[in-house]
């Protein structure tokens, strides 16, 4: 499954915002420094979907708030 999301780093709490059953925004407490927000995003999504971190991959947008995420092992 491939999803487009917007990540908001430096939030007060970690939160997933869904619209129509799809993830559209992810708020993260991690700051956008030295890839920490990307690592936190992978950890948070793995926990959200009940998957291993190795099943979540950022395929586009490593330095952007808009990201394309590939999730293995989940049907759309």
HURASUL-V6697 format. One line per field, one symbol per residue. psi: psi as a letter, one per 20 degrees, with the letter a starting at -180 (. if undefined). Layout:
psi->???
//
This chain:
psi->ppqprppnrkrhqpqppqpkjqphqppqhqqlpkjhhgghgggghgggikrqhiippoipkhkqhpqpppoqjpq.
//
